[in-house]
């Protein structure tokens, strides 16, 4: 008996030590193998099917291993529950445990918890500890705060760690403060490093379009077609803007052959812009998408025709009037037709359907009240929308501008000044509206000081804004003085020469105006300078020269306005034959055709 008992005890001791050693080995394995938790999870997940159980498992794993992925999963868990501050805490631990990709998660959760400054402080602490990649996310913090110059500074410090994303961020910051030349420099830097990146070509296309270099913009958008879904829309809009319909149709068809994608929807938009509705409808039928989407496109065609009954019919068929967006679109169409009362009815119907967030309808409703000259109603509706949308709303600049217009119409400028000083904390919005107030009160010295102290603008932009301010207010000598500075510092910038020409012409100095416009043509042969030269000759009653330049402008961009200018001059000159010939062009290219539906 004693012998057997002793043997059992021996076995018990062996088993006990085996368990201890096994558990110790297990702990060491868990602590030391980077992917150990994945294998453990695979073994244990049968037990941890519920989210709460999974949370306890990762908590257990994090306590024992201090593994970055375990902390990351805990951050994800709290983020999913909407507990963003707690999520940020675990994402911080993930970064401290070696997760170099966790900076974004930390900051975004602080941002969603309305504690962005705390997130920025943590990022600065990480930079001080030698984590230089945190600079990139500090750049993002200041970009969100709309402090773009500061954002660029931090993005540049973090460039080495995230080159591709940083270049895109810096480009967008420069574009937002209208420093397009600097943005272009960074785009070229990006293309040198990432030569096949279509996003950079898309940004370059944006800049060329802003600078009215439409051919260059078109070329860039075509190069970005495979990387940016908005490129085809920009291409279509450029075709319509320039009214190069035949050439544009070929471009879209070539792109369909090149990419294998169905762009018939965009062909339909081009046909509709020419008022060729039969071809537009055929193109819609060939387009991708289900019937609901096609009914929506048919609705847009009937909107152009201002056939509101058929528009409603197709919006109903596509389910567009099942939600608030359809009512907003229909109201906007009625507004364009100056049917304000019916438009207001549809906006109110949309508010009834939206079930919260009705503030998105309040801006268009305020615009309708404003157009009906109900300024008190427009003002109260804007203020209601502003209170509901919050301080960082995308719509805020439009609302603040509309409030200014209402106070102006109601002759209550002093009240608007109080509103702006107390309420407006966004510097860019404050700047624009403070400038309008100073102009309205003829406080031009103070306005100049406001412009010169705006750290978001470069020197050229400041001088240009000052020149435009004086030109708007008919202070021509001061406008000319500022535009001359710009033309002397930037000999190749067309816009500065055109603005200088406008100032000379407004002053009545036509010879100097023509000299400036001709320099613009010499720099870059484009329609805007041609039209300005033509208009200057027209004001001098030099109709032959005006006609020559209007025809040059039309040959470049085929704009309807240029045809009407040409017709007007031929009529003044008594040339009825040529006048009728150009009127036929208006009918062929631009007037509505009548179709048998």
C-alpha positions in Angstrom: 0.0 0.0 0.0 2.8 2.4 1.0 4.8 1.5 -2.1 1.8 2.1 -4.4 1.0 5.4 -2.6 4.5 6.6 -3.1 4.4 5.7 -6.8 1.2 7.7 -7.2 2.8 10.7 -5.4 5.8 10.5 -7.7 3.5 10.5 -10.7 1.5 13.4 -9.3 4.7 15.4 -8.8 5.8 14.6 -12.3 2.5 15.7 -13.8 2.5 18.9 -11.6 6.0 19.9 -12.8 5.1 19.1 -16.4 2.0 21.4 -16.2 4.1 24.2 -14.6 6.9 23.8 -17.3 4.3 23.5 -20.1 2.5 26.6 -19.0 5.8 28.5 -18.6 6.9 27.4 -22.0 3.5 28.5 -23.3 3.9 31.9 -21.7 7.4 32.3 -23.1 6.1 31.3 -26.6 3.2 33.8 -26.4 5.6 36.6 -25.2 8.3 36.0 -27.7 6.7 35.1 -31.0 5.4 38.0 -33.0 2.5 36.1 -34.6 1.8 33.9 -31.5 -1.5 35.6 -30.7 -2.8 34.7 -34.2 -2.2 31.0 -33.5 -3.7 31.3 -30.0 -6.7 33.1 -31.4 -7.2 30.3 -33.9 -7.2 27.7 -31.0 -9.4 29.7 -28.7 -11.9 31.5 -31.0 -14.3 28.6 -30.8 -14.8 29.7 -27.2 -14.8 33.4 -27.9 -17.5 33.7 -30.6 -19.2 36.7 -29.0 -17.7 40.2 -29.3 -17.5 40.6 -25.5 -15.6 37.3 -25.2 -13.3 38.2 -28.0 -12.6 41.5 -26.1 -11.7 39.6 -22.9 -9.4 37.3 -25.0 -7.5 40.3 -26.5 -7.3 42.0 -23.1 -5.8 38.8 -21.6 -3.4 38.6 -24.6 -2.4 42.3 -24.3 -1.7 42.0 -20.5 0.6 39.0 -21.1 2.4 39.9 -24.3 2.2 43.7 -24.6 1.8 42.9 -28.3 0.9 45.8 -30.6 -1.7 43.8 -32.6 -3.6 42.9 -29.3 -3.7 46.6 -28.3 -4.8 47.5 -31.9 -7.7 45.0 -31.7 -8.8 46.5 -28.4 -8.7 50.0 -30.0 -10.8 48.6 -32.9 -13.3 47.1 -30.3 -13.9 50.5 -28.5 -14.0 52.4 -31.8 -16.8 50.1 -33.0 -18.7 50.9 -29.7 -18.3 54.6 -30.3 -16.0 55.0 -27.3 -13.4 57.0 -29.2 -11.3 58.3 -26.3 -10.9 54.7 -24.9 -10.1 53.5 -28.4 -7.4 56.2 -28.7 -5.9 55.0 -25.4 -5.4 51.5 -26.7 -4.1 52.7 -30.1 -1.5 54.7 -28.2 -0.4 51.6 -26.5 -0.2 49.9 -29.9 2.1 52.6 -31.2 4.2 52.4 -28.0 4.5 48.6 -28.6 6.0 49.2 -32.1 3.0 49.7 -34.4 4.3 52.4 -36.8 0.9 52.6 -38.6 -1.1 53.5 -35.5 -0.6 57.3 -35.4 -3.5 57.9 -37.8 -5.9 55.7 -35.6 -4.8 57.6 -32.4 -5.4 61.0 -33.9 -8.7 60.1 -35.7 -10.2 58.7 -32.5 -9.2 61.9 -30.5 -10.8 63.9 -33.4 -14.0 61.9 -33.2 -14.0 62.3 -29.4 -13.8 66.1 -30.0 -10.4 66.2 -28.4 -8.2 67.0 -31.5 -5.9 69.2 -29.5 -5.1 66.4 -27.1 -4.4 64.2 -30.1 -2.0 66.9 -31.5 -0.2 67.2 -28.1 0.3 63.4 -28.1 1.7 63.5 -31.6 4.1 66.3 -30.6 5.3 64.2 -27.7 6.0 61.4 -30.1 8.0 63.7 -32.3 10.0 64.8 -29.3 10.7 61.1 -28.5 12.2 60.7 -32.0 9.1 59.3 -33.8 9.5 61.7 -36.8 6.7 60.0 -38.8 4.2 61.6 -36.4 4.9 64.9 -38.2 2.7 63.7 -41.0 -0.3 63.4 -38.8 0.4 66.8 -37.2 0.2 68.1 -40.7 -3.2 66.4 -41.0 -4.3 68.0 -37.7 -3.6 71.5 -39.0 -5.1 70.7 -42.3 -8.4 69.8 -40.5 -8.1 73.1 -38.6 -7.7 74.9 -42.0 -4.3 76.2 -40.9 -2.8 75.2 -44.3 0.6 76.9 -44.0 1.3 75.2 -40.7 0.0 71.9 -42.1 2.5 72.2 -45.0 5.4 72.8 -42.6 4.6 69.5 -40.7 3.9 67.5 -43.8 7.3 68.5 -45.2 8.9 67.2 -42.0 7.2 63.9 -42.3 7.8 63.6 -46.1 10.5 60.9 -45.8 8.2 58.5 -44.0 5.1 58.7 -46.3 6.3 60.3 -49.5 3.3 59.5 -51.8 0.6 60.5 -49.3 2.5 63.5 -48.1 3.0 64.9 -51.6 -0.8 64.7 -52.2 -1.6 66.4 -48.9 0.9 69.2 -49.6 -0.5 69.7 -53.1 -4.1 70.0 -51.7 -3.0 72.5 -49.0 -1.3 74.7 -51.6 -4.4 74.6 -53.8 -6.6 75.5 -50.9 -4.6 78.7 -50.3 -4.5 79.3 -54.1 -0.7 79.0 -54.3 -1.0 77.1 -57.6 2.6 77.5 -58.7 3.9 75.9 -55.4 1.3 73.1 -55.9 2.5 72.6 -59.4 6.1 72.3 -58.2 5.1 69.5 -55.8 3.1 67.7 -58.5 6.2 67.7 -60.7 8.2 66.3 -57.7 5.6 63.6 -57.3 5.6 62.7 -60.9 9.3 62.4 -60.9 9.2 59.9 -58.0 5.9 58.2 -59.0 5.8 58.6 -62.8 2.6 56.5 -63.3 0.5 58.0 -60.6 -2.7 59.3 -62.1 -3.7 61.2 -59.0 -0.9 63.7 -59.6 -2.0 64.3 -63.2 -5.5 64.8 -61.9 -4.3 67.6 -59.5 -2.3 69.1 -62.3 -5.4 69.1 -64.5 -7.2 71.0 -61.8 -4.6 73.7 -61.7 -4.4 74.1 -65.5 -8.2 74.3 -65.5 -8.1 77.1 -62.8 -5.5 78.9 -64.9 -7.7 78.4 -68.0 -5.1 76.3 -69.8 -7.8 74.0 -71.0 -5.9 72.0 -73.5 -3.2 71.1 -70.9 -6.0 70.3 -68.4 -7.6 67.9 -70.8 -4.4 66.1 -71.5 -3.8 65.7 -67.7 -7.3 64.4 -67.0 -6.9 61.8 -69.8 -3.6 60.6 -68.2 -5.4 60.2 -64.9 -8.4 58.3 -66.3 -7.4 54.9 -64.9 -6.6 56.2 -61.4 -9.4 58.8 -60.6 -13.1 58.2 -61.1 -13.7 61.9 -61.4 -11.5 62.4 -64.4 -14.2 61.5 -66.9 -16.5 64.0 -65.3 -13.9 66.7 -65.5 -13.2 65.8 -69.2 -16.9 66.0 -69.9 -17.3 69.3 -68.1 -14.4 70.8 -70.0 -15.9 69.7 -73.4 -19.2 71.4 -72.5 -17.5 74.5 -71.1 -15.5 75.0 -74.3 -18.4 73.8 -76.4 -16.0 71.6 -78.4 -18.6 69.0 -79.0 -17.4 67.1 -82.1 -13.9 66.9 -80.7 -15.2 66.0 -77.3 -17.4 63.2 -78.6 -14.3 61.6 -80.3 -12.3 62.0 -77.0 -15.0 60.1 -75.0 -15.3 57.4 -77.6 -11.5 56.9 -77.8 -11.4 56.6 -74.0 -14.1 53.9 -74.1 -12.0 52.0 -76.6 -8.8 52.5 -74.6 -10.2 51.6 -71.1 -13.0 49.2 -72.1 -15.4 51.2 -69.8 -18.9 52.3 -70.7 -18.9 56.1 -70.9 -22.3 56.5 -72.8 -23.6 58.4 -69.8 -21.1 61.2 -70.4 -21.8 61.2 -74.2 -25.4 61.7 -73.2 -24.4 64.8 -71.2 -22.5 66.2 -74.2 -25.5 65.6 -76.5 -27.8 67.2 -74.0 -25.6 70.3 -73.8 -26.0 70.6 -77.6 -29.8 70.3 -77.1 -29.6 67.1 -79.2 -32.0 65.2 -76.9 -32.7 62.3 -79.2 -29.0 61.3 -79.3 -28.8 61.9 -75.5 -31.7 59.5 -74.9 -30.1 56.8 -77.2 -26.8 57.2 -75.3 -28.6 56.8 -71.9 -30.2 53.5 -73.1 -26.7 52.2 -74.0 -25.2 53.3 -70.7 -24.3 51.1 -67.8 -26.5 50.9 -64.7 -29.9 49.6 -63.8 -33.2 51.2 -64.9 -33.4 53.3 -61.8 -30.2 55.1 -62.7 -31.3 55.5 -66.3 -34.6 57.0 -65.2 -32.5 59.5 -63.1 -30.5 60.4 -66.3 -33.7 60.8 -68.3 -34.9 63.1 -65.5 -31.8 65.3 -66.0 -32.5 65.5 -69.7 -36.1 66.7 -69.1 -34.7 69.1 -66.5 -32.7 70.8 -69.3 -35.8 70.9 -71.4 -37.7 72.4 -68.4 -40.4 69.7 -68.9 -41.3 69.4 -65.2 -44.1 66.8 -65.7 -41.8 64.3 -67.4 -39.1 65.2 -65.0 -41.3 64.2 -62.0 -42.4 61.1 -63.8 -38.8 59.8 -64.2 -37.8 60.8 -60.7 -40.7 58.8 -59.4 -39.8 55.8 -61.5 -36.2 55.8 -60.3 -37.3 56.2 -56.7 -35.6 59.5 -56.5 -38.7 61.0 -54.8 -38.6 58.3 -52.1 -36.1 60.3 -50.3 -35.2 63.9 -49.5 -32.5 64.2 -52.2 -35.0 63.9 -55.0 -37.1 66.7 -53.6 -34.0 68.8 -53.3 -33.1 68.2 -56.9 -36.6 68.9 -58.1 -36.8 72.1 -56.0 -33.5 73.2 -57.5 -34.8 72.7 -61.0 -38.0 74.7 -60.3 -35.8 77.4 -58.8 -33.7 77.6 -62.0 -37.0 78.2 -63.8 -37.7 81.0 -61.3 -40.7 79.0 -59.9 -39.8 79.9 -56.4 -43.1 79.2 -54.6 -43.4 75.6 -56.0 -39.7 75.1 -55.3 -40.3 76.0 -51.6 -43.1 73.5 -51.4 -40.8 70.6 -52.6 -38.1 71.7 -50.1 -40.6 71.5 -47.3 -41.7 68.1 -48.5 -38.1 67.0 -48.4 -37.7 68.3 -44.8 -40.8 66.1 -43.8 -39.1 63.0 -45.3 -35.6 63.4 -44.0 -36.3 62.5 -40.4 -33.6 64.7 -38.9 -30.7 66.7 -40.4 -33.2 69.0 -42.0 -30.5 71.7 -41.8 -29.3 70.5 -45.2 -32.5 71.8 -46.7 -32.4 75.1 -44.9 -29.7 76.7 -47.0 -31.6 76.2 -50.3 -34.8 77.3 -48.6 -33.1 80.5 -47.4 -31.9 81.1 -51.0 -35.5 80.9 -52.2 -36.7 83.3 -49.5 -33.9 85.7 -50.5 -34.9 85.5 -54.2 -38.5 86.3 -53.2 -37.1 89.3 -51.3 -38.3 87.8 -48.0 -35.0 88.9 -46.3 -36.2 88.4 -42.7 -37.3 84.9 -43.4 -34.0 84.2 -45.3 -32.0 85.5 -42.4 -33.8 83.5 -39.7 -33.6 80.3 -41.9 -29.8 80.8 -42.4 -29.2 81.3 -38.7 -31.3 78.2 -37.9 -29.2 76.1 -40.3 -25.9 77.5 -39.0 -26.8 76.6 -35.4 -27.7 73.0 -36.4 -24.8 72.4 -38.8 -22.0 73.2 -36.4 -18.8 75.1 -36.6 -16.9 73.0 -39.2 -19.7 72.4 -41.7 -18.8 72.4 -45.4 -21.8 74.7 -46.0 -20.8 77.3 -43.4 -19.1 79.8 -45.8 -22.2 79.9 -48.0 -24.4 80.5 -45.0 -22.2 83.2 -43.6 -22.2 84.9 -47.0 -26.0 84.7 -47.3 -26.4 86.2 -43.7 -24.2 89.1 -44.9 -26.4 89.7 -47.9 -29.5 89.6 -45.7 -28.2 92.1 -43.2 -27.1 94.3 -46.2 -30.6 94.2 -47.7 -32.2 94.9 -44.3 -29.7 97.8 -43.8 -28.4 96.1 -40.5 -24.7 96.0 -41.2 -23.7 96.8 -37.6 -25.6 93.7 -36.4 -23.7 91.6 -39.0 -20.4 93.0 -37.6 -21.4 91.9 -34.1 -22.4 88.5 -35.4 -19.1 88.0 -37.2 -16.9 89.1 -34.3 -18.8 86.9 -31.8 -19.5 83.8 -33.9 -16.9 83.3 -36.6 -13.8 81.5 -35.5 -12.7 80.1 -38.9 -10.1 82.6 -40.0 -10.6 82.1 -43.8 -14.4 82.7 -43.5 -13.8 85.6 -41.1 -11.2 87.1 -43.5 -13.5 87.1 -46.5 -16.5 88.6 -44.7 -14.5 91.1 -42.6 -13.0 92.3 -45.9 -16.5 92.8 -47.3 -17.5 94.7 -44.3 -14.5 97.1 -44.5 -15.2 97.6 -48.2 -18.8 98.4 -47.5 -17.8 101.0 -45.0 -15.0 102.4 -47.3 -12.4 101.5 -44.8 -9.8 100.7 -47.4 -6.6 101.3 -45.3 -7.9 98.9 -42.7 -8.9 96.4 -45.4 -5.4 96.6 -46.9 -3.9 95.9 -43.4 -6.3 92.8 -43.0 -5.1 91.5 -46.4 -1.4 92.0 -45.7 -1.5 90.3 -42.3 -3.2 87.2 -43.7 -0.5 84.5 -43.2 -2.4 82.0 -45.5 -1.7 84.1 -48.6 1.6 84.6 -50.4 2.8 88.1 -51.4 1.4 87.9 -55.0 -2.0 86.8 -53.8 -2.1 89.7 -51.3 -1.3 92.3 -53.9 -3.8 90.8 -56.4 -6.6 90.9 -53.8 -5.8 94.5 -53.0 -5.8 95.4 -56.7 -9.2 93.7 -57.2 -10.6 95.5 -54.2 -9.7 98.9 -55.6 -10.9 97.9 -59.1 -14.3 96.9 -57.6 -14.6 100.2 -55.9 -13.5 102.3 -58.9 -10.3 103.5 -57.4 -8.5 102.9 -60.6 -5.1 104.5 -59.9 -4.6 102.3 -56.8 -5.7 99.2 -58.7 -3.3 99.9 -61.5 -0.5 100.6 -59.0 -1.0 97.1 -57.5 -1.4 95.2 -60.8 1.7 96.9 -62.2 3.7 95.4 -59.2 2.4 92.0 -60.2 3.3 92.3 -63.9 6.8 93.5 -63.0 7.4 90.6 -60.6 5.7 87.9 -62.8 6.2 88.7 -66.5 4.5 85.5 -67.7 1.3 85.4 -65.7 -1.5 86.2 -68.0 -4.1 86.9 -65.4 -2.1 89.8 -64.0 -1.8 91.5 -67.4 -5.5 90.9 -68.1 -6.4 92.5 -64.7 -4.1 95.4 -65.4 -5.8 95.9 -68.8 -9.3 95.9 -67.1 -8.1 98.6 -64.7 -6.8 100.8 -67.6 -9.9 100.2 -69.6 -12.2 101.1 -66.7 -10.2 104.3 -66.2 -10.7 105.1 -70.0 -7.1 104.6 -71.0 -7.7 102.3 -73.9 -4.2 102.3 -75.4 -2.6 101.1 -72.2 -5.4 98.6 -71.8 -4.7 97.2 -75.3 -0.9 97.1 -74.5 -1.6 94.9 -71.4 -4.0 92.6 -73.2 -1.5 92.2 -76.1 1.2 91.2 -73.7 -1.2 88.6 -72.3 -1.8 87.2 -75.8 2.0 87.1 -76.4 2.4 85.2 -73.1 -0.3 82.7 -73.7 -2.7 82.8 -76.7 -6.1 82.3 -75.1 -9.7 83.3 -75.5 -10.0 85.6 -72.4 -7.4 88.1 -73.6 -8.9 88.0 -77.2 -12.3 88.8 -75.8 -11.0 91.6 -73.7 -9.2 93.2 -76.7 -12.4 92.8 -78.8 -14.5 94.5 -76.1 -12.0 97.4 -75.8 -12.2 98.0 -79.5 -16.0 97.8 -79.3 -16.1 100.5 -76.6 -14.0 102.7 -78.9 -16.5 102.0 -81.8 -13.7 100.4 -83.8 -16.0 97.7 -85.0 -13.7 96.1 -87.7 -11.0 95.4 -85.1 -13.5 94.3 -82.5 -15.0 91.8 -85.1 -11.5 90.4 -85.9 -10.7 89.7 -82.3 -14.2 88.3 -81.4 -13.8 85.8 -84.4 -10.4 84.8 -83.0 -12.0 84.2 -79.6 -14.8 82.2 -81.1 -12.4 80.1 -83.2 -10.6 79.0 -80.0 -13.6 78.0 -77.9 -16.8 78.2 -79.9 -18.7 80.0 -77.2 -22.3 81.1 -77.8 -21.6 84.5 -76.2 -18.9 85.2 -78.9 -21.4 84.4 -81.7 -23.9 86.9 -80.2 -21.1 89.5 -80.0 -20.3 89.0 -83.7 -23.9 89.1 -84.7 -24.3 92.4 -82.8 -21.3 94.0 -84.5 -22.5 92.9 -88.0 -25.9 94.4 -87.2 -24.3 97.7 -86.1 -22.2 97.7 -89.3 -25.4 97.1 -91.4 -24.1 93.8 -92.8 -27.4 91.8 -92.6 -26.1 88.9 -94.8 -23.2 88.1 -92.3 -25.5 88.8 -89.4 -27.9 86.1 -90.6 -25.1 83.7 -91.4 -23.8 83.9 -87.8 -27.4 83.7 -86.4 -27.8 80.4 -88.2 -24.7 79.2 -86.3 -26.4 80.0 -83.0 -29.4 77.9 -84.1 -27.3 75.0 -85.3 -25.0 74.9 -82.3 -26.9 76.3 -79.3 -30.6 76.7 -79.5 -33.1 74.0 -78.5 -34.2 71.7 -81.2 -37.8 70.5 -81.5 -38.3 66.8 -81.4 -41.3 64.5 -81.8 -41.3 62.6 -78.5 
